[in-house]
């Protein structure tokens, strides 16, 4: 199962806060696809995931927009 | 990879909150970070609040104190030496600086990154 979260137009630290809320709504082992255009989002999401024990399974960039795929591990 | 290379390098973080209005505060983080690199540490500088003014293209090209080289020269040396540079996105927003005005070769980051960098560093120094 895969859930998408569109965070374009939102800026630091909102993308992290929203991702934190939404990751709890996916099943363990499922993925959350987060789309953001905050230039801080990629670095912040990578660090947030690593710090909170979630797994980044993909990062895709299209212009200003980055899509980070996160697997819920805990 | 040899056993020596496998050993995790110690991390040191410099947080620069001072901007171009206090030129005497701009050299130290770059000099210390380059020295840290030479000491086989892993240094990073996080530019926060007024600190981001230093990273604006052209902002420090002509800032020079005493017999020192320009801040720009020291910054370029630090980047070339492999010092990781971060710019706080919300600080840029606060002072009305578009992201496109930032110099190349740095990472734009935010609140989660600075918290994480402080926690993962073996030492943190604030300017």
N, CA and C atoms of all chains as a GROMACS GRO file, in nm:
protein
  603
    1UNK      N    1   0.085  -0.121   0.000
    1UNK     CA    2   0.000   0.000   0.000
    1UNK      C    3   0.088   0.125   0.000
    2UNK      N    4   0.038   0.225  -0.067
    2UNK     CA    5   0.117   0.346  -0.080
    2UNK      C    6   0.026   0.468  -0.062
    3UNK      N    7   0.073   0.563   0.018
    3UNK     CA    8  -0.006   0.683   0.044
    3UNK      C    9   0.074   0.803  -0.004
    4UNK      N   10   0.006   0.901  -0.063
    4UNK     CA   11   0.076   1.020  -0.111
    4UNK      C   12   0.041   1.143  -0.030
    5UNK      N   13   0.143   1.226  -0.012
    5UNK     CA   14   0.124   1.348   0.066
    5UNK      C   15   0.183   1.464  -0.012
    6UNK      N   16   0.098   1.557  -0.053
    6UNK     CA   17   0.146   1.671  -0.131
    6UNK      C   18   0.174   1.789  -0.039
    7UNK      N   19   0.301   1.821  -0.025
    7UNK     CA   20   0.340   1.930   0.065
    7UNK      C   21   0.398   2.048  -0.011
    8UNK      N   22   0.367   2.055  -0.141
    8UNK     CA   23   0.420   2.167  -0.218
    8UNK      C   24   0.356   2.297  -0.168
    9UNK      N   25   0.437   2.401  -0.164
    9UNK     CA   26   0.390   2.530  -0.115
    9UNK      C   27   0.405   2.546   0.036
   10UNK      N   28   0.446   2.439   0.104
   10UNK     CA   29   0.465   2.447   0.250
   10UNK      C   30   0.615   2.452   0.282
   11UNK      N   31   0.646   2.526   0.385
   11UNK     CA   32   0.787   2.546   0.417
   11UNK      C   33   0.826   2.502   0.556
   12UNK      N   34   0.955   2.482   0.571
   12UNK     CA   35   1.017   2.434   0.695
   12UNK      C   36   0.962   2.505   0.818
   13UNK      N   37   0.925   2.439   0.924
   13UNK     CA   38   0.936   2.294   0.943
   13UNK      C   39   0.806   2.217   0.912
   14UNK      N   40   0.711   2.281   0.843
   14UNK     CA   41   0.581   2.215   0.820
   14UNK      C   42   0.593   2.080   0.748
   15UNK      N   43   0.676   2.067   0.642
   15UNK     CA   44   0.684   1.935   0.577
   15UNK      C   45   0.723   1.822   0.673
   16UNK      N   46   0.810   1.851   0.768
   16UNK     CA   47   0.850   1.750   0.865
   16UNK      C   48   0.734   1.718   0.961
   17UNK      N   49   0.668   1.823   1.007
   17UNK     CA   50   0.556   1.805   1.100
   17UNK      C   51   0.445   1.720   1.036
   18UNK      N   52   0.412   1.755   0.910
   18UNK     CA   53   0.304   1.684   0.839
   18UNK      C   54   0.344   1.539   0.810
   19UNK      N   55   0.471   1.520   0.772
   19UNK     CA   56   0.518   1.384   0.745
   19UNK      C   57   0.511   1.300   0.872
   20UNK      N   58   0.550   1.362   0.982
   20UNK     CA   59   0.546   1.292   1.112
   20UNK      C   60   0.403   1.247   1.144
   21UNK      N   61   0.305   1.334   1.117
   21UNK     CA   62   0.165   1.299   1.143
   21UNK      C   63   0.118   1.185   1.053
   22UNK      N   64   0.156   1.197   0.924
   22UNK     CA   65   0.102   1.104   0.824
   22UNK      C   66   0.166   0.966   0.830
   23UNK      N   67   0.290   0.957   0.874
   23UNK     CA   68   0.358   0.827   0.875
   23UNK      C   69   0.286   0.732   0.969
   24UNK      N   70   0.223   0.787   1.072
   24UNK     CA   71   0.150   0.704   1.168
   24UNK      C   72   0.021   0.647   1.107
   25UNK      N   73  -0.021   0.706   0.994
   25UNK     CA   74  -0.146   0.662   0.932
   25UNK      C   75  -0.125   0.555   0.826
   26UNK      N   76   0.003   0.522   0.795
   26UNK     CA   77   0.026   0.410   0.703
   26UNK      C   78   0.062   0.287   0.787
   27UNK      N   79   0.037   0.169   0.731
   27UNK     CA   80   0.068   0.045   0.802
   27UNK      C   81   0.218   0.025   0.807
   28UNK      N   82   0.265  -0.045   0.908
   28UNK     CA   83   0.406  -0.081   0.916
   28UNK      C   84   0.446  -0.154   0.789
   29UNK      N   85   0.558  -0.114   0.729
   29UNK     CA   86   0.605  -0.178   0.606
   29UNK      C   87   0.552  -0.112   0.480
   30UNK      N   88   0.447  -0.031   0.492
   30UNK     CA   89   0.393   0.042   0.376
   30UNK      C   90   0.470   0.173   0.356
   31UNK      N   91   0.447   0.235   0.238
   31UNK     CA   92   0.524   0.355   0.209
   31UNK      C   93   0.438   0.481   0.198
   32UNK      N   94   0.501   0.590   0.235
   32UNK     CA   95   0.441   0.723   0.224
   32UNK      C   96   0.526   0.801   0.123
   33UNK      N   97   0.459   0.853   0.019
   33UNK     CA   98   0.529   0.932  -0.083
   33UNK      C   99   0.505   1.079  -0.055
   34UNK      N  100   0.612   1.150  -0.022
   34UNK     CA  101   0.600   1.290   0.016
   34UNK      C  102   0.654   1.379  -0.095
   35UNK      N  103   0.569   1.469  -0.143
   35UNK     CA  104   0.610   1.560  -0.251
   35UNK      C  105   0.625   1.700  -0.191
   36UNK      N  106   0.742   1.762  -0.210
   36UNK     CA  107   0.765   1.894  -0.150
   36UNK      C  108   0.849   1.981  -0.241
   37UNK      N  109   0.832   2.114  -0.228
   37UNK     CA  110   0.918   2.204  -0.306
   37UNK      C  111   0.997   2.300  -0.216
   38UNK      N  112   0.991   2.276  -0.085
   38UNK     CA  113   1.077   2.350   0.007
   38UNK      C  114   1.220   2.302  -0.018
   39UNK      N  115   1.314   2.394  -0.048
   39UNK     CA  116   1.451   2.348  -0.075
   39UNK      C  117   1.515   2.274   0.042
   40UNK      N  118   1.460   2.291   0.162
   40UNK     CA  119   1.516   2.221   0.279
   40UNK      C  120   1.460   2.080   0.295
   41UNK      N  121   1.355   2.049   0.222
   41UNK     CA  122   1.280   1.926   0.249
   41UNK      C  123   1.362   1.798   0.234
   42UNK      N  124   1.441   1.789   0.128
   42UNK     CA  125   1.514   1.664   0.104
   42UNK      C  126   1.609   1.632   0.219
   43UNK      N  127   1.694   1.730   0.251
   43UNK     CA  128   1.792   1.709   0.358
   43UNK      C  129   1.720   1.683   0.491
   44UNK      N  130   1.617   1.761   0.519
   44UNK     CA  131   1.544   1.748   0.646
   44UNK      C  132   1.474   1.612   0.655
   45UNK      N  133   1.411   1.570   0.547
   45UNK     CA  134   1.338   1.442   0.550
   45UNK      C  135   1.434   1.325   0.568
   46UNK      N  136   1.550   1.333   0.502
   46UNK     CA  137   1.648   1.226   0.516
   46UNK      C  138   1.693   1.213   0.661
   47UNK      N  139   1.719   1.328   0.722
   47UNK     CA  140   1.766   1.326   0.861
   47UNK      C  141   1.655   1.288   0.958
   48UNK      N  142   1.536   1.338   0.930
   48UNK     CA  143   1.422   1.303   1.015
   48UNK      C  144   1.402   1.151   1.012
   49UNK      N  145   1.406   1.092   0.890
   49UNK     CA  146   1.383   0.949   0.875
   49UNK      C  147   1.489   0.868   0.949
   50UNK      N  148   1.613   0.908   0.930
   50UNK     CA  149   1.721   0.835   0.993
   50UNK      C  150   1.713   0.847   1.145
   51UNK      N  151   1.679   0.964   1.194
   51UNK     CA  152   1.671   0.988   1.338
   51UNK      C  153   1.550   0.916   1.399
   52UNK      N  154   1.443   0.903   1.321
   52UNK     CA  155   1.322   0.845   1.380
   52UNK      C  156   1.302   0.699   1.338
   53UNK      N  157   1.404   0.641   1.274
   53UNK     CA  158   1.398   0.497   1.246
   53UNK      C  159   1.311   0.459   1.128
   54UNK      N  160   1.281   0.553   1.040
   54UNK     CA  161   1.207   0.521   0.919
   54UNK      C  162   1.306   0.506   0.802
   55UNK      N  163   1.259   0.440   0.695
   55UNK     CA  164   1.352   0.412   0.586
   55UNK      C  165   1.317   0.490   0.460
   56UNK      N  166   1.416   0.562   0.405
   56UNK     CA  167   1.396   0.630   0.276
   56UNK      C  168   1.422   0.526   0.167
   57UNK      N  169   1.323   0.502   0.083
   57UNK     CA  170   1.343   0.403  -0.021
   57UNK      C  171   1.359   0.464  -0.160
   58UNK      N  172   1.334   0.596  -0.170
   58UNK     CA  173   1.355   0.660  -0.300
   58UNK      C  174   1.347   0.811  -0.290
   59UNK      N  175   1.430   0.876  -0.373
   59UNK     CA  176   1.424   1.022  -0.382
   59UNK      C  177   1.425   1.057  -0.529
   60UNK      N  178   1.322   1.131  -0.573
   60UNK     CA  179   1.314   1.166  -0.714
   60UNK      C  180   1.298   1.317  -0.726
   61UNK      N  181   1.378   1.377  -0.813
   61UNK     CA  182   1.370   1.522  -0.828
   61UNK      C  183   1.320   1.560  -0.966
   62UNK      N  184   1.226   1.654  -0.970
   62UNK     CA  185   1.178   1.708  -1.098
   62UNK      C  186   1.173   1.858  -1.083
   63UNK      N  187   1.276   1.927  -1.130
   63UNK     CA  188   1.284   2.072  -1.111
   63UNK      C  189   1.294   2.105  -0.963
   64UNK      N  190   1.200   2.188  -0.918
   64UNK     CA  191   1.201   2.232  -0.777
   64UNK      C  192   1.139   2.128  -0.684
   65UNK      N  193   1.069   2.032  -0.744
   65UNK     CA  194   0.990   1.940  -0.661
   65UNK      C  195   1.067   1.810  -0.635
   66UNK      N  196   1.070   1.771  -0.509
   66UNK     CA  197   1.134   1.645  -0.473
   66UNK      C  198   1.027   1.551  -0.418
   67UNK      N  199   1.034   1.425  -0.459
   67UNK     CA  200   0.943   1.325  -0.404
   67UNK      C  201   1.025   1.224  -0.326
   68UNK      N  202   0.996   1.218  -0.198
   68UNK     CA  203   1.072   1.129  -0.109
   68UNK      C  204   0.978   1.016  -0.066
   69UNK      N  205   1.022   0.894  -0.092
   69UNK     CA  206   0.941   0.778  -0.056
   69UNK      C  207   0.995   0.718   0.072
   70UNK      N  208   0.907   0.709   0.171
   70UNK     CA  209   0.948   0.666   0.305
   70UNK      C  210   0.872   0.540   0.344
   71UNK      N  211   0.944   0.437   0.386
   71UNK     CA  212   0.878   0.316   0.435
   71UNK      C  213   0.865   0.323   0.587
   72UNK      N  214   0.744   0.301   0.636
   72UNK     CA  215   0.725   0.303   0.782
   72UNK      C  216   0.784   0.176   0.843
   73UNK      N  217   0.882   0.192   0.928
   73UNK     CA  218   0.953   0.080   0.988
   73UNK      C  219   0.916   0.059   1.135
   74UNK      N  220   0.853   0.158   1.194
   74UNK     CA  221   0.820   0.145   1.337
   74UNK      C  222   0.698   0.229   1.374
   75UNK      N  223   3.895  -0.173   0.221
   75UNK     CA  224   3.914  -0.060   0.314
   75UNK      C  225   3.990  -0.108   0.439
   76UNK      N  226   4.090  -0.032   0.482
   76UNK     CA  227   4.168  -0.073   0.599
   76UNK      C  228   4.088  -0.045   0.726
   77UNK      N  229   4.133  -0.104   0.835
   77UNK     CA  230   4.064  -0.083   0.963
   77UNK      C  231   4.066   0.063   1.006
   78UNK      N  232   4.175   0.130   0.972
   78UNK     CA  233   4.188   0.270   1.011
   78UNK      C  234   4.081   0.355   0.941
   79UNK      N  235   4.058   0.326   0.813
   79UNK     CA  236   3.960   0.402   0.736
   79UNK      C  237   3.817   0.377   0.784
   80UNK      N  238   3.797   0.260   0.842
   80UNK     CA  239   3.662   0.224   0.888
   80UNK      C  240   3.622   0.301   1.013
   81UNK      N  241   3.720   0.350   1.088
   81UNK     CA  242   3.690   0.422   1.211
   81UNK      C  243   3.612   0.550   1.178
   82UNK      N  244   3.500   0.568   1.246
   82UNK     CA  245   3.415   0.685   1.224
   82UNK      C  246   3.489   0.811   1.266
   83UNK      N  247   3.493   0.909   1.177
   83UNK     CA  248   3.559   1.035   1.211
   83UNK      C  249   3.476   1.112   1.311
   84UNK      N  250   3.543   1.185   1.398
   84UNK     CA  251   3.473   1.270   1.494
   84UNK      C  252   3.411   1.388   1.417
   85UNK      N  253   3.291   1.425   1.457
   85UNK     CA  254   3.222   1.534   1.387
   85UNK      C  255   3.222   1.660   1.472
   86UNK      N  256   3.249   1.771   1.405
   86UNK     CA  257   3.246   1.900   1.474
   86UNK      C  258   3.158   1.996   1.394
   87UNK      N  259   3.070   2.065   1.465
   87UNK     CA  260   2.975   2.155   1.400
   87UNK      C  261   2.996   2.298   1.448
   88UNK      N  262   3.002   2.390   1.351
   88UNK     CA  263   3.008   2.533   1.382
   88UNK      C  264   2.875   2.593   1.340
   89UNK      N  265   2.814   2.670   1.429
   89UNK     CA  266   2.689   2.736   1.396
   89UNK      C  267   2.717   2.885   1.387
   90UNK      N  268   2.698   2.940   1.267
   90UNK     CA  269   2.727   3.082   1.244
   90UNK      C  270   2.596   3.160   1.241
   91UNK      N  271   2.574   3.242   1.343
   91UNK     CA  272   2.453   3.325   1.346
   91UNK      C  273   2.485   3.471   1.315
   92UNK      N  274   2.615   3.504   1.302
   92UNK     CA  275   2.654   3.641   1.274
   92UNK      C  276   2.662   3.664   1.125
   93UNK      N  277   2.631   3.786   1.083
   93UNK     CA  278   2.626   3.817   0.941
   93UNK      C  279   2.732   3.916   0.897
   94UNK      N  280   2.714   3.968   0.776
   94UNK     CA  281   2.816   4.055   0.716
   94UNK      C  282   2.831   4.189   0.787
   95UNK      N  283   2.736   4.220   0.879
   95UNK     CA  284   2.750   4.346   0.955
   95UNK      C  285   2.854   4.333   1.067
   96UNK      N  286   2.901   4.210   1.093
   96UNK     CA  287   3.008   4.190   1.193
   96UNK      C  288   3.122   4.109   1.129
   97UNK      N  289   3.198   4.175   1.040
   97UNK     CA  290   3.300   4.101   0.963
   97UNK      C  291   3.401   4.028   1.050
   98UNK      N  292   3.428   4.082   1.170
   98UNK     CA  293   3.528   4.017   1.256
   98UNK      C  294   3.483   3.880   1.305
   99UNK      N  295   3.356   3.849   1.292
   99UNK     CA  296   3.306   3.718   1.336
   99UNK      C  297   3.300   3.616   1.222
  100UNK      N  298   3.340   3.656   1.101
  100UNK     CA  299   3.317   3.569   0.985
  100UNK      C  300   3.430   3.472   0.955
  101UNK      N  301   3.550   3.506   0.995
  101UNK     CA  302   3.664   3.422   0.958
  101UNK      C  303   3.671   3.291   1.037
  102UNK      N  304   3.649   3.303   1.169
  102UNK     CA  305   3.678   3.190   1.258
  102UNK      C  306   3.614   3.056   1.218
  103UNK      N  307   3.484   3.052   1.186
  103UNK     CA  308   3.427   2.921   1.153
  103UNK      C  309   3.496   2.855   1.033
  104UNK      N  310   3.530   2.936   0.932
  104UNK     CA  311   3.597   2.878   0.814
  104UNK      C  312   3.737   2.828   0.849
  105UNK      N  313   3.811   2.911   0.923
  105UNK     CA  314   3.948   2.874   0.960
  105UNK      C  315   3.947   2.749   1.048
  106UNK      N  316   3.858   2.749   1.147
  106UNK     CA  317   3.851   2.634   1.239
  106UNK      C  318   3.809   2.508   1.164
  107UNK      N  319   3.713   2.522   1.074
  107UNK     CA  320   3.664   2.405   1.001
  107UNK      C  321   3.772   2.348   0.910
  108UNK      N  322   3.849   2.436   0.846
  108UNK     CA  323   3.958   2.387   0.761
  108UNK      C  324   4.063   2.317   0.846
  109UNK      N  325   4.088   2.372   0.963
  109UNK     CA  326   4.184   2.310   1.054
  109UNK      C  327   4.132   2.174   1.100
  110UNK      N  328   4.002   2.168   1.126
  110UNK     CA  329   3.939   2.042   1.168
  110UNK      C  330   3.958   1.936   1.060
  111UNK      N  331   3.940   1.978   0.936
  111UNK     CA  332   3.959   1.886   0.823
  111UNK      C  333   4.102   1.831   0.825
  112UNK      N  334   4.195   1.922   0.849
  112UNK     CA  335   4.336   1.882   0.854
  112UNK      C  336   4.364   1.790   0.972
  113UNK      N  337   4.279   1.798   1.075
  113UNK     CA  338   4.294   1.713   1.193
  113UNK      C  339   4.221   1.580   1.175
  114UNK      N  340   4.172   1.558   1.052
  114UNK     CA  341   4.101   1.436   1.019
  114UNK      C  342   3.965   1.425   1.091
  115UNK      N  343   3.907   1.540   1.117
  115UNK     CA  344   3.771   1.543   1.171
  115UNK      C  345   3.675   1.570   1.056
  116UNK      N  346   3.546   1.559   1.082
  116UNK     CA  347   3.446   1.588   0.980
  116UNK      C  348   3.371   1.716   1.020
  117UNK      N  349   3.414   1.832   0.964
  117UNK     CA  350   3.351   1.958   1.004
  117UNK      C  351   3.234   1.999   0.916
  118UNK      N  352   3.141   2.072   0.977
  118UNK     CA  353   3.031   2.133   0.902
  118UNK      C  354   3.002   2.270   0.962
  119UNK      N  355   2.958   2.362   0.877
  119UNK     CA  356   2.916   2.494   0.927
  119UNK      C  357   2.771   2.514   0.888
  120UNK      N  358   2.689   2.547   0.989
  120UNK     CA  359   2.548   2.574   0.964
  120UNK      C  360   2.524   2.724   0.978
  121UNK      N  361   2.478   2.787   0.873
  121UNK     CA  362   2.453   2.932   0.873
  121UNK      C  363   2.306   2.957   0.904
  122UNK      N  364   2.286   3.028   1.014
  122UNK     CA  365   2.152   3.046   1.070
  122UNK      C  366   2.130   3.195   1.099
  123UNK      N  367   2.005   3.238   1.102
  123UNK     CA  368   1.965   3.376   1.131
  123UNK      C  369   2.045   3.470   1.038
  124UNK      N  370   2.116   3.570   1.093
  124UNK     CA  371   2.187   3.663   1.004
  124UNK      C  372   2.307   3.598   0.934
  125UNK      N  373   2.345   3.480   0.981
  125UNK     CA  374   2.457   3.408   0.920
  125UNK      C  375   2.440   3.386   0.772
  126UNK      N  376   2.316   3.367   0.727
  126UNK     CA  377   2.294   3.338   0.585
  126UNK      C  378   2.337   3.453   0.493
  127UNK      N  379   2.350   3.575   0.548
  127UNK     CA  380   2.393   3.687   0.464
  127UNK      C  381   2.533   3.662   0.405
  128UNK      N  382   2.613   3.581   0.475
  128UNK     CA  383   2.749   3.548   0.430
  128UNK      C  384   2.745   3.466   0.301
  129UNK      N  385   2.637   3.389   0.284
  129UNK     CA  386   2.629   3.295   0.171
  129UNK      C  387   2.563   3.355   0.048
  130UNK      N  388   2.529   3.484   0.056
  130UNK     CA  389   2.472   3.549  -0.061
  130UNK      C  390   2.583   3.572  -0.164
  131UNK      N  391   2.553   3.541  -0.289
  131UNK     CA  392   2.653   3.559  -0.397
  131UNK      C  393   2.711   3.700  -0.391
  132UNK      N  394   2.842   3.709  -0.383
  132UNK     CA  395   2.908   3.839  -0.390
  132UNK      C  396   2.915   3.916  -0.258
  133UNK      N  397   2.844   3.868  -0.154
  133UNK     CA  398   2.832   3.946  -0.030
  133UNK      C  399   2.964   3.963   0.045
  134UNK      N  400   3.053   3.865   0.035
  134UNK     CA  401   3.177   3.874   0.114
  134UNK      C  402   3.302   3.889   0.027
  135UNK      N  403   3.277   3.915  -0.103
  135UNK     CA  404   3.391   3.925  -0.197
  135UNK      C  405   3.489   4.034  -0.156
  136UNK      N  406   3.438   4.145  -0.100
  136UNK     CA  407   3.529   4.254  -0.068
  136UNK      C  408   3.540   4.278   0.083
  137UNK      N  409   3.491   4.183   0.163
  137UNK     CA  410   3.509   4.196   0.308
  137UNK      C  411   3.646   4.141   0.344
  138UNK      N  412   3.729   4.229   0.401
  138UNK     CA  413   3.869   4.193   0.428
  138UNK      C  414   3.912   4.268   0.553
  139UNK      N  415   3.971   4.198   0.648
  139UNK     CA  416   4.017   4.264   0.770
  139UNK      C  417   4.168   4.250   0.783
  140UNK      N  418   4.234   4.360   0.813
  140UNK     CA  419   4.379   4.360   0.837
  140UNK      C  420   4.456   4.292   0.726
  141UNK      N  421   4.545   4.203   0.765
  141UNK     CA  422   4.629   4.135   0.666
  141UNK      C  423   4.565   4.004   0.618
  142UNK      N  424   4.442   3.978   0.663
  142UNK     CA  425   4.374   3.854   0.624
  142UNK      C  426   4.335   3.860   0.476
  143UNK      N  427   4.320   3.744   0.413
  143UNK     CA  428   4.260   3.743   0.279
  143UNK      C  429   4.113   3.783   0.290
  144UNK      N  430   4.044   3.798   0.179
  144UNK     CA  431   3.901   3.831   0.188
  144UNK      C  432   3.826   3.711   0.247
  145UNK      N  433   3.709   3.738   0.303
  145UNK     CA  434   3.626   3.630   0.358
  145UNK      C  435   3.590   3.532   0.247
  146UNK      N  436   3.569   3.586   0.129
  146UNK     CA  437   3.536   3.503   0.012
  146UNK      C  438   3.646   3.400  -0.015
  147UNK      N  439   3.772   3.447  -0.010
  147UNK     CA  440   3.883   3.354  -0.034
  147UNK      C  441   3.885   3.242   0.070
  148UNK      N  442   3.864   3.278   0.195
  148UNK     CA  443   3.867   3.180   0.304
  148UNK      C  444   3.749   3.083   0.291
  149UNK      N  445   3.634   3.137   0.254
  149UNK     CA  446   3.516   3.052   0.235
  149UNK      C  447   3.538   2.953   0.120
  150UNK      N  448   3.592   3.003   0.009
  150UNK     CA  449   3.619   2.914  -0.105
  150UNK      C  450   3.718   2.804  -0.069
  151UNK      N  451   3.819   2.840   0.009
  151UNK     CA  452   3.918   2.740   0.053
  151UNK      C  453   3.851   2.633   0.138
  152UNK      N  454   3.762   2.677   0.227
  152UNK     CA  455   3.693   2.582   0.316
  152UNK      C  456   3.608   2.485   0.235
  153UNK      N  457   3.535   2.540   0.137
  153UNK     CA  458   3.448   2.455   0.054
  153UNK      C  459   3.534   2.356  -0.025
  154UNK      N  460   3.645   2.408  -0.079
  154UNK     CA  461   3.736   2.324  -0.157
  154UNK      C  462   3.798   2.214  -0.069
  155UNK      N  463   3.820   2.246   0.056
  155UNK     CA  464   3.879   2.149   0.149
  155UNK      C  465   3.779   2.040   0.188
  156UNK      N  466   3.652   2.063   0.152
  156UNK     CA  467   3.551   1.961   0.182
  156UNK      C  468   3.469   1.990   0.306
  157UNK      N  469   3.474   2.114   0.353
  157UNK     CA  470   3.389   2.152   0.467
  157UNK      C  471   3.245   2.160   0.417
  158UNK      N  472   3.156   2.092   0.486
  158UNK     CA  473   3.015   2.091   0.444
  158UNK      C  474   2.947   2.219   0.496
  159UNK      N  475   2.879   2.289   0.404
  159UNK     CA  476   2.816   2.416   0.439
  159UNK      C  477   2.664   2.404   0.425
  160UNK      N  478   2.592   2.444   0.528
  160UNK     CA  479   2.446   2.442   0.524
  160UNK      C  480   2.391   2.584   0.538
  161UNK      N  481   2.282   2.613   0.466
  161UNK     CA  482   2.213   2.741   0.479
  161UNK      C  483   2.070   2.714   0.527
  162UNK      N  484   2.030   2.788   0.629
  162UNK     CA  485   1.895   2.771   0.685
  162UNK      C  486   1.792   2.837   0.595
  163UNK      N  487   1.699   2.758   0.546
  163UNK     CA  488   1.599   2.808   0.451
  163UNK      C  489   1.510   2.918   0.511
  164UNK      N  490   1.469   2.900   0.636
  164UNK     CA  491   1.379   2.998   0.696
  164UNK      C  492   1.450   3.128   0.730
  165UNK      N  493   1.581   3.121   0.754
  165UNK     CA  494   1.658   3.243   0.778
  165UNK      C  495   1.665   3.325   0.649
  166UNK      N  496   1.682   3.256   0.536
  166UNK     CA  497   1.681   3.324   0.405
  166UNK      C  498   1.547   3.393   0.384
  167UNK      N  499   1.442   3.321   0.418
  167UNK     CA  500   1.306   3.372   0.406
  167UNK      C  501   1.289   3.498   0.492
  168UNK      N  502   1.339   3.489   0.615
  168UNK     CA  503   1.323   3.597   0.714
  168UNK      C  504   1.387   3.727   0.666
  169UNK      N  505   1.505   3.714   0.604
  169UNK     CA  506   1.572   3.837   0.561
  169UNK      C  507   1.538   3.873   0.416
  170UNK      N  508   1.447   3.796   0.357
  170UNK     CA  509   1.401   3.826   0.221
  170UNK      C  510   1.504   3.796   0.113
  171UNK      N  511   1.581   3.689   0.135
  171UNK     CA  512   1.683   3.653   0.036
  171UNK      C  513   1.636   3.533  -0.045
  172UNK      N  514   1.618   3.551  -0.179
  172UNK     CA  515   1.575   3.436  -0.260
  172UNK      C  516   1.684   3.328  -0.262
  173UNK      N  517   1.640   3.201  -0.269
  173UNK     CA  518   1.736   3.088  -0.267
  173UNK      C  519   1.836   3.100  -0.382
  174UNK      N  520   1.793   3.159  -0.492
  174UNK     CA  521   1.881   3.173  -0.609
  174UNK      C  522   1.999   3.265  -0.584
  175UNK      N  523   1.993   3.343  -0.476
  175UNK     CA  524   2.103   3.435  -0.442
  175UNK      C  525   2.215   3.365  -0.367
  176UNK      N  526   2.192   3.240  -0.326
  176UNK     CA  527   2.294   3.168  -0.249
  176UNK      C  528   2.407   3.120  -0.339
  177UNK      N  529   2.527   3.114  -0.284
  177UNK     CA  530   2.642   3.063  -0.360
  177UNK      C  531   2.621   2.914  -0.390
  178UNK      N  532   2.699   2.864  -0.485
  178UNK     CA  533   2.690   2.722  -0.524
  178UNK      C  534   2.767   2.636  -0.424
  179UNK      N  535   2.735   2.508  -0.425
  179UNK     CA  536   2.815   2.413  -0.346
  179UNK      C  537   2.775   2.401  -0.201
  180UNK      N  538   2.656   2.452  -0.167
  180UNK     CA  539   2.611   2.441  -0.028
  180UNK      C  540   2.479   2.365  -0.023
  181UNK      N  541   2.439   2.324   0.096
  181UNK     CA  542   2.314   2.252   0.112
  181UNK      C  543   2.213   2.340   0.184
  182UNK      N  544   2.096   2.356   0.123
  182UNK     CA  545   1.988   2.430   0.189
  182UNK      C  546   1.914   2.332   0.278
  183UNK      N  547   1.898   2.367   0.404
  183UNK     CA  548   1.836   2.274   0.498
  183UNK      C  549   1.751   2.350   0.598
  184UNK      N  550   1.692   2.274   0.690
  184UNK     CA  551   1.599   2.337   0.783
  184UNK      C  552   1.610   2.285   0.924
  185UNK      N  553   1.501   2.301   0.998
  185UNK     CA  554   1.499   2.276   1.142
  185UNK      C  555   1.542   2.134   1.179
  186UNK      N  556   1.493   2.035   1.107
  186UNK     CA  557   1.528   1.896   1.141
  186UNK      C  558   1.676   1.872   1.123
  187UNK      N  559   1.733   1.934   1.020
  187UNK     CA  560   1.876   1.913   0.993
  187UNK      C  561   1.964   1.974   1.101
  188UNK      N  562   1.932   2.097   1.143
  188UNK     CA  563   2.019   2.158   1.244
  188UNK      C  564   2.008   2.084   1.377
  189UNK      N  565   1.889   2.041   1.413
  189UNK     CA  566   1.875   1.961   1.536
  189UNK      C  567   1.957   1.833   1.527
  190UNK      N  568   1.947   1.768   1.412
  190UNK     CA  569   2.018   1.642   1.391
  190UNK      C  570   2.169   1.662   1.392
  191UNK      N  571   2.215   1.768   1.327
  191UNK     CA  572   2.359   1.795   1.322
  191UNK      C  573   2.415   1.820   1.463
  192UNK      N  574   2.338   1.893   1.545
  192UNK     CA  575   2.383   1.921   1.682
  192UNK      C  576   2.394   1.789   1.760
  193UNK      N  577   2.293   1.703   1.744
  193UNK     CA  578   2.294   1.576   1.818
  193UNK      C  579   2.403   1.482   1.771
  194UNK      N  580   2.430   1.481   1.642
  194UNK     CA  581   2.529   1.385   1.591
  194UNK      C  582   2.673   1.435   1.604
  195UNK      N  583   2.689   1.565   1.630
  195UNK     CA  584   2.825   1.618   1.641
  195UNK      C  585   2.888   1.578   1.774
  196UNK      N  586   3.020   1.562   1.770
  196UNK     CA  587   3.091   1.535   1.896
  196UNK      C  588   3.119   1.665   1.969
  197UNK      N  589   3.109   1.776   1.896
  197UNK     CA  590   3.126   1.906   1.958
  197UNK      C  591   3.061   2.012   1.873
  198UNK      N  592   3.005   2.116   1.937
  198UNK     CA  593   2.938   2.225   1.865
  198UNK      C  594   2.990   2.358   1.918
  199UNK      N  595   3.020   2.447   1.824
  199UNK     CA  596   3.071   2.579   1.860
  199UNK      C  597   2.983   2.683   1.791
  200UNK      N  598   2.939   2.783   1.868
  200UNK     CA  599   2.845   2.882   1.815
  200UNK      C  600   2.913   3.018   1.796
  201UNK      N  601   2.883   3.082   1.685
  201UNK     CA  602   2.938   3.216   1.659
  201UNK      C  603   2.826   3.315   1.639
   0.00000   0.00000   0.00000
